[in-house]
Amino acid sequence: MKNEKFRAVIEPFANGFVKNNPTFRLVLGTCPTLAVTTSAMNGITMGLATTFVLMCSNLLISLLRNIIPSKVRIPAYILIIATFVTVVDMTMKKFIPDLHATLGLYIPLIVVNCIIMARAESFANQNMPLPSVMDGLGVGLGFTLSITLISIVREFLGAGAFFGMTIPGLSDFAMSIFIMPAGAFLVFGFMIVCFNAAVKAFEKRRAQGGQAK
Amino acid sequence: MDNTQKLAFKESLKKMWKSDAFKAIAVLCIIALMSALILSVVHRYTIVDEEAVLREKVGEVYPSSPVTTSVDVSSYRNIDNSVILNAFVAEDGAYIILSKSKKAYNSGTGITLIVVIKEGIILCVQNYLSSETPGLGTRALKESYLSQYVGVEANALAVRDQVEIRDPNEQTVKIEYIGGATKSSTGVRISVTAAATFYIREAAK
């Protein structure tokens, strides 16, 4: 019984990384994924901002799920999500103004990020607060990890740098196409292929292992 | 109001309370109030005194003399594609100008530079606010690139009348542009030119 409860809380968290990975499996939130992944710092900041909004909005939506009439659930979700996005926006402006300026419009645009709406509608609306928060955390960290990976690859190839630190010798041979929108699509597509191939191989091996037992 | 009217009124209130529309409006109003409460608390702790931040930054850029007066830029006629956001005069007569170019790779944020001009010579150019592409456009905002403007006469860069900046070669100062970051380089040039023009016009007063 205790194990089942523990599983109900932990499972949504773990699913966010692989099974429900928003970037590589569900292909949600593509706009920020392509737009802000020009540097690793941008990617990680955007990911963490989205994670915070996901967790808080999932918690509040889950708490209010029996009170919000189904006819007005979408405006209610948007109101809740917009509140937390504004909190993130104001906090970033105060404490990390440079990154706030770099991410610019993409911070307010978290409101319409379909990952958040999707998790609100498909999970938080039907589950208890704790699993909802864990789902938000898992999916958010899955998103953060994915866009940080894309950012690292793009920054490395396009600017010859790693987290803003120029790699001597490499920056002279940087291929700026990877920093441009075309490069974003290339890296994104390539990483989707790699991720899904790795997951498939892992699942196949696990199935073979199960059969052998 | 007699008893029957009171009862009818109570009944209608009950009906309204039970109606879906009323419930929906009430829930949305409660959520909106909650949002307002959260945001007002967060705003209280995250409010940014932009004037203080700017003065601090100006102090860092030009530490040799304290800033004394703030120049009124509200009535200033900006040259094309630029805005003079703020200007200060230091005790030693140097002008510290906050100049924004609307032309940039990310034209939403533009490129805002702090330009220090003293006795007609550009002493310092520093990036204040921009969101150019890291590793690409940001090369035009590095100190090594911006330093080419240091020592240039404001008079040589300034735009006469309301003429649009066309070919940079038409002007007397040769400025290097960065290949692959032409828009950002142009933004920097427009920003510095706007500051130089502002200085010349102020000095002529």
Interface residues (C-beta under 8 A of the other chain):
Chain A: T38 S39 M41 N42 L64 I67 I68 P69 K71 V72 P75 A76 L79 I80 A82 T83 T86 V87 M90 T91 K93 K94 F95 P97 A101 T102 L103 G104 L105 E155 G158 A159 G160 A161 G164 S171 A174 S176 I179 M180
Chain B: D20 K23 A24 V27 L28 I31 A32 M34 S35 I38 L39 V42 H43 Y45 T46 I47 V48 V53 N106 G108 T109 L129 S130 S131 T133 P134 G135 L136 G180
